Amino acid sequence: MTKGDPSSAQAPVIVFDGVCVLCNGWVKFLLKHDREGRYRFAAMQSAAGRALLAGHGLDQDDPASFLLVEGERAWTDSDAIRRVLTGLGGAWRLAAVMAVVPRGVRDPLYRWVARNRYQWFGTTACHLPTDEERARFL
Protein backbone atom coordinates (compact mmCIF):
# COMPACT_ATOMS: atom_id res chain seq x y z
CA MET A 1 0.00 0.00 0.00
CA THR A 2 1.15 3.49 -0.70
CA LYS A 3 0.02 6.32 1.47
CA GLY A 4 -2.74 8.23 -0.22
CA ASP A 5 -4.11 5.18 -2.04
CA PRO A 6 -7.65 5.08 -0.65
CA SER A 7 -8.54 2.10 -2.81
CA SER A 8 -6.09 -0.06 -0.89
CA ALA A 9 -7.65 -2.63 1.41
CA GLN A 10 -5.15 -1.55 4.08
CA ALA A 11 -6.11 2.15 4.09
CA PRO A 12 -7.62 3.21 7.43
CA VAL A 13 -11.44 3.29 7.40
CA ILE A 14 -13.59 5.71 9.39
CA VAL A 15 -17.11 4.47 10.10
CA PHE A 16 -19.42 7.43 10.63
CA ASP A 17 -23.13 8.07 11.13
CA GLY A 18 -24.32 8.99 7.65
CA VAL A 19 -27.49 10.78 8.79
CA CYS A 20 -25.88 12.96 11.49
CA VAL A 21 -25.16 16.57 10.52
CA LEU A 22 -22.23 16.72 12.96
CA CYS A 23 -20.77 13.46 11.63
CA ASN A 24 -21.14 14.55 8.00
CA GLY A 25 -19.40 17.80 8.95
CA TRP A 26 -16.57 15.72 10.42
CA VAL A 27 -16.25 13.79 7.14
CA LYS A 28 -16.20 17.03 5.13
CA PHE A 29 -13.54 18.41 7.50
CA LEU A 30 -11.42 15.30 6.99
CA LEU A 31 -11.84 15.35 3.22
CA LYS A 32 -10.55 18.92 3.24
CA HIS A 33 -7.64 18.41 5.67
CA ASP A 34 -6.55 14.87 4.74
CA ARG A 35 -4.39 16.15 1.90
CA GLU A 36 -2.66 12.78 1.46
CA GLY A 37 -5.98 10.97 1.07
CA ARG A 38 -5.09 8.59 3.89
CA TYR A 39 -8.60 7.82 5.15
CA ARG A 40 -11.50 5.99 3.57
CA PHE A 41 -15.07 6.32 4.84
CA ALA A 42 -18.07 4.06 5.39
CA ALA A 43 -21.45 5.23 6.62
CA MET A 44 -22.58 3.00 9.48
CA GLN A 45 -25.89 2.59 7.66
CA SER A 46 -24.12 0.98 4.66
CA ALA A 47 -23.41 -2.74 4.34
CA ALA A 48 -19.66 -2.08 4.67
CA GLY A 49 -20.16 0.11 7.74
CA ARG A 50 -22.47 -2.40 9.43
CA ALA A 51 -20.00 -5.21 8.76
CA LEU A 52 -17.12 -3.22 10.26
CA LEU A 53 -19.17 -2.34 13.34
CA ALA A 54 -20.23 -5.95 13.86
CA GLY A 55 -16.70 -7.20 13.22
CA HIS A 56 -15.42 -5.02 16.04
CA GLY A 57 -18.16 -5.84 18.54
CA LEU A 58 -20.21 -2.65 18.17
CA ASP A 59 -23.99 -2.48 17.95
CA GLN A 60 -24.92 -1.87 14.30
CA ASP A 61 -28.21 -0.27 15.30
CA ASP A 62 -26.81 2.12 17.93
CA PRO A 63 -24.87 4.84 16.13
CA ALA A 64 -23.25 6.14 19.30
CA SER A 65 -19.68 5.05 18.55
CA PHE A 66 -17.15 6.43 16.15
CA LEU A 67 -14.96 3.67 14.71
CA LEU A 68 -11.52 3.84 13.11
CA VAL A 69 -10.19 0.60 11.61
CA GLU A 70 -6.53 0.32 10.63
CA GLY A 71 -5.59 -3.14 9.45
CA GLU A 72 -6.47 -5.54 12.25
CA ARG A 73 -6.70 -2.83 14.93
CA ALA A 74 -9.65 -0.62 15.77
CA TRP A 75 -10.25 2.42 17.95
CA THR A 76 -13.50 3.95 19.15
CA ASP A 77 -14.76 7.18 20.64
CA SER A 78 -12.15 9.72 21.80
CA ASP A 79 -9.20 7.42 21.03
CA ALA A 80 -10.40 7.16 17.43
CA ILE A 81 -10.81 10.92 17.11
CA ARG A 82 -7.35 11.54 18.56
CA ARG A 83 -5.77 8.98 16.26
CA VAL A 84 -7.50 10.38 13.17
CA LEU A 85 -6.45 13.94 13.96
CA THR A 86 -2.83 13.02 14.65
CA GLY A 87 -2.85 10.98 11.44
CA LEU A 88 -3.49 14.16 9.46
CA GLY A 89 0.05 15.24 10.30
CA GLY A 90 1.32 18.77 10.61
CA ALA A 91 -0.13 20.83 13.44
CA TRP A 92 -2.91 18.24 13.84
CA ARG A 93 -0.39 16.00 15.60
CA LEU A 94 -0.90 18.25 18.62
CA ALA A 95 -4.17 16.38 19.19
CA ALA A 96 -1.98 13.72 20.81
CA VAL A 97 -2.15 15.81 23.99
CA MET A 98 -5.74 14.56 24.37
CA ALA A 99 -4.15 11.44 25.82
CA VAL A 100 -3.23 13.32 29.00
CA VAL A 101 -6.95 13.45 29.82
CA PRO A 102 -7.93 10.01 31.11
CA ARG A 103 -10.19 7.98 28.83
CA GLY A 104 -12.62 7.73 31.75
CA VAL A 105 -13.19 11.47 31.33
CA ARG A 106 -12.88 11.76 27.54
CA ASP A 107 -15.20 8.92 26.55
CA PRO A 108 -18.17 9.90 28.75
CA LEU A 109 -17.91 13.42 27.29
CA TYR A 110 -17.78 11.93 23.78
CA ARG A 111 -20.83 9.71 24.51
CA TRP A 112 -22.79 12.67 25.95
CA VAL A 113 -22.27 14.59 22.69
CA ALA A 114 -23.05 11.44 20.67
CA ARG A 115 -26.33 10.88 22.54
CA ASN A 116 -27.44 14.46 21.93
CA ARG A 117 -26.07 15.14 18.46
CA TYR A 118 -29.35 14.63 16.57
CA GLN A 119 -31.14 17.04 18.90
CA TRP A 120 -28.37 19.65 18.79
CA PHE A 121 -27.26 19.39 15.15
CA GLY A 122 -30.08 17.55 13.37
CA THR A 123 -30.10 14.86 10.73
CA THR A 124 -29.54 14.94 7.00
CA ALA A 125 -28.94 12.70 4.04
CA CYS A 126 -25.54 11.01 3.95
CA HIS A 127 -22.70 13.04 2.40
CA LEU A 128 -22.65 12.41 -1.33
CA PRO A 129 -19.06 12.21 -2.48
CA THR A 130 -17.85 14.12 -5.51
CA ASP A 131 -16.28 12.19 -8.38
CA GLU A 132 -12.84 12.94 -6.87
CA GLU A 133 -13.93 11.67 -3.43
CA ARG A 134 -15.83 8.58 -4.57
CA ALA A 135 -12.83 6.20 -4.33
CA ARG A 136 -12.51 7.08 -0.64
CA PHE A 137 -15.97 5.77 0.28
CA LEU A 138 -16.86 2.09 0.77
Backbone as CSV, one residue per row, in Angstrom:
resi,resn,N_x,N_y,N_z,CA_x,CA_y,CA_z,C_x,C_y,C_z
1,MET,0.841,-1.183,0.000,0.000,0.000,0.000,0.878,1.234,0.000
2,THR,0.490,2.200,-0.767,1.153,3.486,-0.702,0.237,4.450,0.000
3,LYS,0.826,5.329,0.766,0.025,6.316,1.467,-0.704,7.152,0.436
4,GLY,-1.966,7.449,0.713,-2.743,8.228,-0.225,-3.471,7.380,-1.248
5,ASP,-3.382,6.056,-1.135,-4.112,5.179,-2.043,-5.354,4.679,-1.323
6,PRO,-6.460,5.453,-1.407,-7.651,5.081,-0.655,-8.313,3.820,-1.150
7,SER,-7.932,3.330,-2.313,-8.540,2.100,-2.810,-7.897,0.869,-2.185
8,SER,-6.777,1.058,-1.510,-6.087,-0.064,-0.889,-6.908,-0.637,0.248
9,ALA,-6.911,-1.956,0.343,-7.654,-2.633,1.409,-7.047,-2.323,2.776
10,GLN,-5.817,-1.838,2.814,-5.155,-1.546,4.081,-5.324,-0.100,4.534
11,ALA,-5.916,0.755,3.704,-6.109,2.150,4.090,-7.043,2.217,5.293
12,PRO,-6.751,3.085,6.255,-7.624,3.210,7.431,-9.045,3.608,7.016
13,VAL,-10.029,3.024,7.703,-11.436,3.294,7.398,-12.096,3.938,8.611
14,ILE,-12.811,5.016,8.361,-13.585,5.709,9.385,-15.046,5.361,9.154
15,VAL,-15.678,4.780,10.172,-17.106,4.469,10.095,-17.839,5.587,10.825
16,PHE,-18.731,6.260,10.100,-19.424,7.432,10.635,-20.926,7.282,10.462
17,ASP,-21.677,8.064,11.212,-23.134,8.068,11.128,-23.537,8.934,9.934
18,GLY,-24.015,8.300,8.898,-24.323,8.988,7.652,-25.496,9.939,7.701
19,VAL,-26.339,9.877,8.721,-27.488,10.779,8.786,-27.286,11.908,9.805
20,CYS,-26.164,11.948,10.470,-25.880,12.957,11.490,-25.199,14.161,10.851
21,VAL,-25.744,15.350,11.067,-25.157,16.573,10.516,-23.745,16.769,11.064
22,LEU,-23.551,16.571,12.367,-22.229,16.717,12.964,-21.240,15.737,12.337
23,CYS,-21.651,14.502,12.178,-20.774,13.464,11.630,-20.428,13.745,10.167
24,ASN,-21.404,14.196,9.393,-21.137,14.552,8.001,-20.206,15.756,7.926
25,GLY,-20.331,16.674,8.880,-19.405,17.802,8.948,-17.987,17.329,9.235
26,TRP,-17.862,16.324,10.098,-16.565,15.719,10.419,-15.950,15.105,9.164
27,VAL,-16.748,14.389,8.379,-16.248,13.787,7.144,-15.799,14.885,6.172
28,LYS,-16.587,15.930,6.020,-16.197,17.034,5.128,-14.904,17.688,5.605
29,PHE,-14.764,17.872,6.926,-13.537,18.415,7.500,-12.348,17.527,7.125
30,LEU,-12.512,16.219,7.295,-11.417,15.296,6.989,-11.093,15.272,5.504
31,LEU,-12.104,15.321,4.657,-11.842,15.354,3.217,-11.023,16.590,2.845
32,LYS,-11.276,17.678,3.511,-10.549,18.923,3.238,-9.121,18.873,3.783
33,HIS,-8.940,18.338,5.001,-7.644,18.409,5.669,-6.772,17.177,5.481
34,ASP,-7.329,16.090,4.995,-6.545,14.873,4.743,-5.952,14.982,3.346
35,ARG,-4.959,15.821,3.221,-4.387,16.147,1.899,-3.719,14.953,1.231
36,GLU,-3.296,13.977,2.028,-2.662,12.782,1.458,-3.680,11.709,1.093
37,GLY,-4.953,11.949,1.397,-5.981,10.969,1.071,-5.817,9.676,1.834
38,ARG,-5.379,9.775,3.073,-5.086,8.594,3.887,-6.337,7.802,4.250
39,TYR,-7.419,8.487,4.592,-8.595,7.822,5.146,-9.657,7.514,4.097
40,ARG,-10.298,6.352,4.316,-11.503,5.988,3.572,-12.661,6.089,4.546
41,PHE,-13.886,6.098,4.020,-15.067,6.325,4.839,-16.153,5.303,4.528
42,ALA,-16.904,4.934,5.568,-18.065,4.057,5.394,-19.155,4.550,6.334
43,ALA,-20.312,4.857,5.775,-21.446,5.228,6.619,-21.866,3.988,7.395
44,MET,-22.197,4.161,8.668,-22.582,2.996,9.476,-23.901,2.398,9.018
45,GLN,-24.644,3.124,8.193,-25.890,2.588,7.658,-25.652,1.731,6.411
46,SER,-24.446,1.767,5.856,-24.124,0.976,4.663,-23.761,-0.454,5.057
47,ALA,-23.786,-1.349,4.081,-23.411,-2.743,4.341,-21.977,-2.821,4.851
48,ALA,-21.067,-2.064,4.247,-19.664,-2.078,4.666,-19.526,-1.550,6.092
49,GLY,-20.221,-0.468,6.401,-20.162,0.112,7.744,-20.717,-0.831,8.791
50,ARG,-21.849,-1.453,8.488,-22.467,-2.399,9.428,-21.547,-3.595,9.671
51,ALA,-20.906,-4.072,8.619,-20.001,-5.213,8.755,-18.796,-4.838,9.622
52,LEU,-18.254,-3.644,9.437,-17.120,-3.220,10.258,-17.526,-3.062,11.720
53,LEU,-18.690,-2.475,11.961,-19.171,-2.342,13.344,-19.323,-3.711,13.994
54,ALA,-20.008,-4.606,13.318,-20.230,-5.955,13.864,-18.907,-6.676,14.075
55,GLY,-17.996,-6.537,13.127,-16.702,-7.202,13.222,-15.848,-6.730,14.382
56,HIS,-16.190,-5.561,14.912,-15.424,-5.020,16.039,-16.271,-4.918,17.303
57,GLY,-17.361,-5.702,17.330,-18.162,-5.842,18.540,-19.036,-4.649,18.892
58,LEU,-19.357,-3.808,17.914,-20.205,-2.645,18.173,-21.613,-2.891,17.649
59,ASP,-22.586,-2.339,18.325,-23.993,-2.476,17.949,-24.251,-1.724,16.645
60,GLN,-24.662,-2.456,15.618,-24.918,-1.869,14.303,-26.108,-0.918,14.302
61,ASP,-26.993,-1.075,15.257,-28.210,-0.270,15.304,-28.148,0.847,16.335
62,ASP,-26.993,1.045,16.950,-26.815,2.116,17.928,-25.645,2.982,17.470
63,PRO,-25.952,4.031,16.713,-24.874,4.840,16.130,-24.214,5.786,17.124
64,ALA,-23.852,5.286,18.289,-23.246,6.142,19.305,-21.721,6.088,19.286
65,SER,-21.128,5.164,18.563,-19.675,5.048,18.547,-19.092,5.467,17.211
66,PHE,-17.957,6.083,17.311,-17.147,6.428,16.150,-16.099,5.333,16.056
67,LEU,-15.878,4.797,14.878,-14.961,3.674,14.714,-13.901,4.002,13.673
68,LEU,-12.652,3.757,14.034,-11.522,3.841,13.110,-10.914,2.457,13.030
69,VAL,-10.786,1.925,11.824,-10.193,0.604,11.614,-8.931,0.782,10.783
70,GLU,-7.815,0.302,11.343,-6.527,0.324,10.634,-5.983,-1.101,10.654
71,GLY,-6.038,-1.752,9.507,-5.591,-3.136,9.451,-6.427,-3.994,10.373
72,GLU,-5.777,-4.677,11.293,-6.469,-5.543,12.252,-6.874,-4.813,13.525
73,ARG,-6.424,-3.586,13.699,-6.696,-2.826,14.930,-7.853,-1.874,14.729
74,ALA,-8.516,-1.554,15.833,-9.646,-0.618,15.773,-9.646,0.252,17.020
75,TRP,-10.117,1.468,16.857,-10.246,2.424,17.948,-11.647,2.999,17.898
76,THR,-12.173,3.347,19.077,-13.500,3.947,19.149,-13.439,5.238,19.954
77,ASP,-14.511,5.994,19.828,-14.758,7.176,20.638,-13.582,8.152,20.607
78,SER,-13.174,8.665,21.772,-12.154,9.720,21.801,-10.787,9.229,21.324
79,ASP,-10.477,7.962,21.541,-9.204,7.424,21.031,-9.188,7.451,19.503
80,ALA,-10.318,7.135,18.892,-10.401,7.163,17.430,-10.246,8.583,16.904
81,ILE,-10.916,9.530,17.544,-10.814,10.922,17.109,-9.374,11.411,17.231
82,ARG,-8.745,11.124,18.356,-7.347,11.542,18.561,-6.442,10.930,17.506
83,ARG,-6.629,9.655,17.244,-5.773,8.977,16.263,-5.983,9.530,14.844
84,VAL,-7.223,9.805,14.490,-7.503,10.377,13.167,-6.843,11.748,13.034
85,LEU,-7.032,12.596,14.030,-6.451,13.941,13.956,-4.932,13.898,13.876
86,THR,-4.297,13.093,14.707,-2.834,13.023,14.650,-2.376,12.430,13.318
87,GLY,-3.178,11.562,12.734,-2.847,10.981,11.437,-2.862,11.978,10.292
88,LEU,-3.489,13.126,10.500,-3.489,14.163,9.464,-2.119,14.813,9.319
89,GLY,-1.292,14.667,10.345,0.048,15.244,10.300,0.039,16.739,10.577
90,GLY,1.181,17.345,10.394,1.316,18.774,10.615,0.907,19.163,12.021
91,ALA,0.297,20.320,12.138,-0.131,20.834,13.443,-1.183,19.946,14.090
92,TRP,-1.878,19.135,13.296,-2.912,18.240,13.845,-2.325,17.196,14.784
93,ARG,-1.023,16.960,14.686,-0.385,16.002,15.598,-0.476,16.455,17.052
94,LEU,-0.742,17.743,17.261,-0.895,18.254,18.623,-2.098,17.632,19.338
95,ALA,-3.012,17.050,18.585,-4.173,16.382,19.193,-3.738,15.231,20.088
96,ALA,-2.491,14.799,19.957,-1.980,13.720,20.806,-2.056,14.099,22.283
97,VAL,-2.082,15.394,22.593,-2.154,15.812,23.994,-3.478,15.410,24.627
98,MET,-4.469,15.050,23.812,-5.736,14.562,24.373,-5.499,13.366,25.286
99,ALA,-4.431,12.645,25.044,-4.149,11.436,25.815,-3.846,11.744,27.279
100,VAL,-3.508,12.995,27.602,-3.233,13.316,29.003,-4.525,13.344,29.823
101,VAL,-5.651,13.521,29.145,-6.949,13.454,29.825,-7.349,11.984,29.866
102,PRO,-7.600,11.436,31.019,-7.935,10.005,31.109,-9.146,9.642,30.252
103,ARG,-9.087,8.464,29.655,-10.187,7.978,28.827,-11.498,7.972,29.598
104,GLY,-11.426,7.730,30.907,-12.618,7.731,31.749,-13.303,9.086,31.816
105,VAL,-12.604,10.135,31.432,-13.186,11.475,31.334,-13.573,11.774,29.880
106,ARG,-12.652,11.457,28.955,-12.879,11.761,27.537,-14.076,11.016,26.958
107,ASP,-14.145,9.712,27.186,-15.200,8.920,26.548,-16.603,9.257,27.045
108,PRO,-16.828,9.482,28.345,-18.175,9.902,28.754,-18.579,11.241,28.112
109,LEU,-17.625,12.151,27.959,-17.915,13.416,27.289,-18.280,13.158,25.826
110,TYR,-17.492,12.301,25.164,-17.783,11.930,23.783,-19.198,11.332,23.686
111,ARG,-19.522,10.386,24.567,-20.829,9.714,24.509,-21.983,10.672,24.799
112,TRP,-21.769,11.658,25.669,-22.786,12.669,25.951,-23.096,13.468,24.684
113,VAL,-22.052,13.879,23.967,-22.267,14.586,22.694,-22.938,13.649,21.701
114,ALA,-22.484,12.411,21.609,-23.050,11.440,20.666,-24.533,11.208,20.926
115,ARG,-24.921,11.101,22.192,-26.328,10.877,22.536,-27.216,12.059,22.164
116,ASN,-26.653,13.248,22.158,-27.442,14.461,21.932,-27.250,15.092,20.558
117,ARG,-26.426,14.488,19.714,-26.066,15.136,18.456,-27.244,15.340,17.512
118,TYR,-28.200,14.434,17.448,-29.347,14.635,16.566,-30.166,15.833,17.032
119,GLN,-30.358,15.935,18.339,-31.140,17.036,18.904,-30.430,18.376,18.682
120,TRP,-29.118,18.407,18.894,-28.367,19.654,18.787,-28.056,20.053,17.350
121,PHE,-27.733,19.079,16.496,-27.256,19.385,15.147,-28.211,18.945,14.042
122,GLY,-29.116,18.016,14.354,-30.083,17.549,13.375,-29.589,16.362,12.572
123,THR,-30.426,15.972,11.621,-30.102,14.857,10.729,-30.201,15.333,9.292
124,THR,-29.577,14.594,8.418,-29.538,14.938,7.003,-29.299,13.667,6.205
125,ALA,-29.330,13.808,4.903,-28.943,12.695,4.039,-27.432,12.513,4.138
126,CYS,-26.967,11.323,3.912,-25.544,11.013,3.952,-24.793,11.893,2.946
127,HIS,-23.561,12.257,3.296,-22.697,13.038,2.405,-22.557,12.310,1.074
128,LEU,-22.828,12.998,-0.003,-22.654,12.414,-1.329,-21.293,12.823,-1.854
129,PRO,-20.413,11.863,-2.041,-19.059,12.207,-2.477,-19.025,12.729,-3.911
130,THR,-18.090,13.640,-4.153,-17.853,14.117,-5.506,-17.153,13.007,-6.277
131,ASP,-16.994,13.190,-7.584,-16.282,12.190,-8.379,-14.868,11.967,-7.847
132,GLU,-14.203,13.052,-7.398,-12.845,12.942,-6.875,-12.817,12.196,-5.537
133,GLU,-13.873,12.303,-4.753,-13.933,11.675,-3.433,-14.440,10.245,-3.461
134,ARG,-15.126,9.858,-4.517,-15.829,8.578,-4.573,-14.961,7.372,-4.206
135,ALA,-13.716,7.345,-4.612,-12.833,6.203,-4.328,-12.534,6.060,-2.840
136,ARG,-12.811,7.105,-2.069,-12.506,7.075,-0.641,-13.669,6.562,0.189
137,PHE,-14.791,6.245,-0.439,-15.974,5.771,0.278,-16.224,4.307,-0.057
138,LEU,-16.546,3.522,0.977,-16.864,2.095,0.773,-18.344,1.947,0.491
